[in-house]
């Protein structure tokens, strides 16, 4: 599974992280600094429509915050689960090669 940030999201920096405004739903979600870091990576890769796997995100999170890969993966999975349920993330379907 690869994920992208939804094109319906408008971002605005805040004092404590990042504010995400869902343009269609009119909902605002505040991300802490760690989640904001993940979001910014997703946005970067979403511009090229490549997307990232949870494992790739976990590796970047582990390196950035100097935490174990396993802890980073758990954090990424929680972040993605929440973001998907809120409509903030788009899942790319992968065909078997």
VOTI-348891 format. One record per atom (N, C-alpha, C): residue in three letters; x, y negated, z negated. Coordinates in steps of 0.2 Angstrom, whole numbers, padded with zeros to 4 digits, always signed. Atoms other than C-alpha are relative to their C-alpha. Layout:
# VOTI-348891
ALAXYZ...
# end
This chain:
# VOTI-348891
UNK+0004+0006+0000UNK+0000+0000+0000UNK+0004-0006+0000UNK-0003+0006+0000UNK+0006-0017+0004UNK-0005-0006-0001UNK+0005+0005+0002UNK-0002-0033-0002UNK+0003-0007+0002UNK-0001+0007-0001UNK-0003-0052+0003UNK-0004-0004-0004UNK+0005+0005+0003UNK-0010-0067-0005UNK-0005-0002+0005UNK+0006+0001-0004UNK-0027-0071+0001UNK+0001-0007+0003UNK+0000+0007-0003UNK-0028-0086+0014UNK-0005-0005-0003UNK+0005+0004+0002UNK-0043-0092+0005UNK+0002-0004-0007UNK-0002+0003+0006UNK-0032-0098-0010UNK+0004-0006+0001UNK-0003+0006+0000UNK-0026-0115-0013UNK+0004+0000-0007UNK-0003+0000+0006UNK-0012-0117-0026UNK+0002-0007-0002UNK-0002+0006+0003UNK-0007-0131-0037UNK+0004+0001-0006UNK-0004-0002+0006UNK+0007-0131-0050UNK-0003-0003-0006UNK+0003+0003+0007UNK+0002-0134-0068UNK+0006+0000-0005UNK-0005+0000+0005UNK+0012-0137-0084UNK+0002+0007-0002UNK-0002-0006+0003UNK+0011-0119-0089UNK+0000+0006+0006UNK+0000-0005-0005UNK+0012-0110-0072UNK-0002-0003+0007UNK+0003+0002-0006UNK+0001-0111-0057UNK-0007+0001+0000UNK+0007+0000-0001UNK-0017-0115-0053UNK-0002+0003+0007UNK+0002-0003-0006UNK-0025-0104-0040UNK-0008-0002+0001UNK+0007+0002-0002UNK-0041-0111-0032UNK-0003+0004+0005UNK+0003-0004-0005UNK-0052-0099-0023UNK-0005-0004+0004UNK+0003+0005-0004UNK-0058-0110-0009UNK-0008+0002+0002UNK+0007-0002-0001UNK-0074-0100-0005UNK-0004+0001-0006UNK+0004-0002+0006UNK-0079-0095-0022UNK+0000-0006-0005UNK+0000+0006+0004UNK-0074-0112-0030UNK+0003+0002-0007UNK-0003-0002+0006UNK-0065-0102-0044UNK+0007-0002-0001UNK-0007+0002+0002UNK-0049-0108-0053UNK+0003+0005-0005UNK-0003-0005+0005UNK-0037-0096-0061UNK+0007-0003-0001UNK-0006+0002+0003UNK-0022-0101-0071UNK+0005+0006-0001UNK-0005-0005+0001UNK-0006-0090-0069UNK+0005-0003-0005UNK-0005+0002+0004UNK+0007-0090-0082UNK+0007+0000+0004UNK-0006+0001-0004UNK+0025-0092-0076UNK+0002+0007+0003UNK-0002-0007-0003UNK+0028-0073-0073UNK-0004+0001+0005UNK+0005-0002-0006UNK+0012-0071-0063UNK+0001-0005+0006UNK-0001+0006-0005UNK+0016-0088-0054UNK+0006+0003+0004UNK-0006-0003-0004UNK+0033-0080-0049UNK-0002+0005+0005UNK+0002-0005-0004UNK+0025-0065-0042UNK-0005-0003+0006UNK+0004+0003-0005UNK+0012-0076-0033UNK+0004-0003+0005UNK-0004+0003-0005UNK+0025-0086-0025UNK+0004+0004+0005UNK-0003-0005-0005UNK+0034-0071-0018UNK-0005+0003+0005UNK+0005-0003-0005UNK+0018-0064-0011UNK-0002-0006+0005UNK+0001+0005-0005UNK+0015-0081-0003UNK+0005+0000+0006UNK-0006+0000-0005UNK+0032-0081+0005UNK-0001+0006+0005UNK+0001-0005-0004UNK+0029-0064+0012UNK-0006+0000+0004UNK+0007+0000-0003UNK+0011-0067+0017UNK+0001-0005+0006UNK-0001+0004-0006UNK+0017-0081+0029UNK+0002+0004+0006UNK-0002-0004-0006UNK+0025-0068+0040UNK-0005+0006+0001UNK+0004-0006+0000UNK+0011-0055+0037UNK+0003+0006-0001UNK-0003-0006+0001UNK+0023-0043+0031UNK-0003+0004-0006UNK+0003-0003+0007UNK+0016-0040+0013UNK+0006+0003-0003UNK-0005-0004+0005UNK+0025-0031-0001UNK-0003+0005-0003UNK+0002-0006+0004UNK+0023-0015-0010UNK+0000-0002-0007UNK+0000+0001+0007UNK+0020-0015-0029UNK+0008+0001-0002UNK-0006-0002+0002UNK+0037-0007-0030UNK+0005-0005+0002UNK-0005+0006-0002UNK+0046-0021-0020UNK-0001-0006-0005UNK+0002+0006+0004UNK+0037-0034-0031UNK+0004+0002-0007UNK-0003-0002+0007UNK+0043-0024-0047UNK+0008-0001+0000UNK-0007+0001+0000UNK+0061-0024-0041UNK+0002-0008-0001UNK-0002+0007+0001UNK+0061-0043-0039UNK-0002-0003-0007UNK+0002+0002+0007UNK+0052-0046-0056UNK+0006+0003-0004UNK-0005-0003+0004UNK+0065-0034-0064UNK+0007-0004+0000UNK-0007+0004-0001UNK+0080-0044-0056UNK-0001-0007-0003UNK+0001+0007+0002UNK+0072-0061-0060UNK+0000-0001-0008UNK+0001+0001+0007UNK+0068-0058-0078UNK+0004+0005-0004UNK-0004-0004+0003UNK+0081-0045-0082UNK-0003+0005-0005UNK+0003-0005+0004UNK+0069-0032-0088UNK+0000+0007+0004UNK-0001-0007-0004UNK+0068-0013-0084UNK-0005+0000+0006UNK+0004-0001-0005UNK+0061-0008-0068UNK-0007+0003-0002UNK+0007-0003+0003UNK+0047+0003-0077UNK-0004-0006-0003UNK+0004+0005+0003UNK+0041-0012-0087UNK-0002-0005+0005UNK+0002+0004-0005UNK+0041-0023-0072UNK-0005+0003+0005UNK+0005-0004-0004UNK+0031-0010-0062UNK-0007+0000-0004UNK+0006+0000+0004UNK+0018-0009-0076UNK-0003-0007+0000UNK+0002+0006+0000UNK+0017-0028-0076UNK-0003-0002+0007UNK+0003+0001-0007UNK+0015-0029-0057UNK-0006+0003+0001UNK+0006-0003-0001UNK+0002-0016-0057UNK-0006-0003-0003UNK+0005+0003+0004UNK-0008-0025-0070UNK-0002-0007+0004UNK+0001+0007-0004UNK-0006-0042-0060UNK-0004+0002+0006UNK+0003-0001-0006UNK-0011-0034-0044UNK-0007+0003-0001UNK+0007-0002+0001UNK-0026-0025-0051UNK-0005-0006-0002UNK+0005+0006+0002UNK-0033-0041-0059UNK-0001-0005+0006UNK+0001+0004-0006UNK-0029-0051-0043UNK-0004+0003+0005UNK+0004-0003-0005UNK-0037-0039-0032UNK-0008+0000-0002UNK+0007+0000+0003UNK-0053-0038-0043UNK-0003-0007+0001UNK+0002+0007-0001UNK-0053-0057-0042UNK-0001-0003+0007UNK+0000+0002-0007UNK-0052-0058-0023UNK+0006-0004+0002UNK-0005+0004-0001UNK-0035-0066-0024UNK+0006+0003+0005UNK-0005-0004-0003UNK-0025-0053-0015UNK-0004+0004+0006UNK+0002-0004-0005UNK-0027-0044+0002UNK+0004+0006+0001UNK-0003-0006+0000UNK-0023-0026+0004UNK+0001+0001+0008UNK-0002-0002-0007UNK-0014-0021+0021UNK-0001+0007+0000UNK+0000-0007-0001UNK-0019-0004+0027UNK+0006+0002+0004UNK-0006-0003-0004UNK-0004+0006+0032UNK-0002+0007+0003UNK+0001-0007-0003UNK-0005+0020+0045UNK+0006+0004-0001UNK-0005-0005+0001UNK+0005+0035+0043UNK+0005+0000+0006UNK-0005+0000-0006UNK+0021+0035+0054UNK+0002+0007+0001
# end
